Amino acid sequence: VPRYFNVTGKSYTEIQAITKSVWASGGTSIGCGLIAAFEHKLAFDGICIVSDGGENSPPWFHYVYNAAFREAHVQPPVYFYKLAGTEADRLSGWMDLAHIDFQMFDLTSQKVDYYSLPNLVHTMSVKRYSLTDAIWDTPLFTIWQALRCPKRFLERVEV
């Protein structure tokens, strides 16, 4: 059963208190969460899934995603942060079969904590190539900046 928690502006301790009744039980339905987002009329440009990929109950994510966005002629990017868990990853296989473009970050061998996952989420982008565009838009250092030459040396060298 999906539950909506608005934790905007809350501290980590407050979020822990609000969500203390949430636990994994093996009945995951990621599609159910997507339906709940539509029912709450949440505006979103991208989808972030943090899971072991063990989607065990309908409605299946790939069905809901394709049905919801087929008529809208948009495909919000999907970011799948795969954590270690007890369930087999069915989600990524089903998204492949349904031709849903998604980026998977395999964190199964990593220790994920309060700091690491939010840092990864900062790499999310709602436009397919905006991260690449940001990299290309970053000005390159000159040789003198890269070497961090002292100013007095730069004054004597013609560039």
Residue pairs with C-beta under 8 A, 6 or more apart in sequence:
1 32
2 32
2 33
2 35
2 36
3 22
4 36
4 40
5 15
5 18
5 19
7 14
7 15
7 18
7 19
10 18
12 114
24 85
26 54
26 56
26 86
26 87
27 56
27 57
28 51
28 54
28 55
28 56
28 57
28 87
29 55
29 56
29 57
29 58
29 59
29 60
29 61
30 49
30 51
30 55
30 60
30 61
30 91
31 55
31 58
31 59
31 60
31 61
31 62
31 63
31 64
31 65
32 57
32 59
34 47
34 61
34 64
34 65
34 68
35 59
35 64
37 44
38 68
44 76
45 76
45 126
46 76
46 77
46 78
46 79
46 124
46 125
46 126
47 65
47 76
47 77
47 78
47 79
48 79
48 81
48 121
48 124
49 61
49 78
49 79
49 80
49 81
49 91
50 81
50 83
50 117
51 80
51 81
51 82
51 83
51 85
51 91
52 82
52 83
52 84
52 85
52 86
52 87
52 89
52 108
53 80
53 82
53 85
53 87
53 88
53 89
53 90
53 91
53 92
54 85
54 86
54 87
54 88
54 89
54 90
54 91
55 61
55 90
55 91
55 94
56 87
56 90
60 94
61 91
61 94
61 95
62 94
62 95
62 97
62 98
62 100
63 98
65 78
65 95
65 98
65 100
66 98
66 100
69 75
69 76
75 100
75 101
76 126
77 101
77 102
77 103
77 124
77 125
77 126
77 128
78 95
78 100
78 101
78 102
78 103
79 102
79 103
79 105
79 121
79 124
80 91
80 92
80 95
80 102
80 103
80 104
80 105
81 105
81 107
81 112
81 117
81 120
82 89
82 92
82 104
82 105
82 106
82 107
82 108
83 107
83 108
83 112
84 107
84 108
84 109
92 102
92 104
95 102
105 120
107 117
110 116
123 131
125 131
127 133
142 159
144 154
144 159
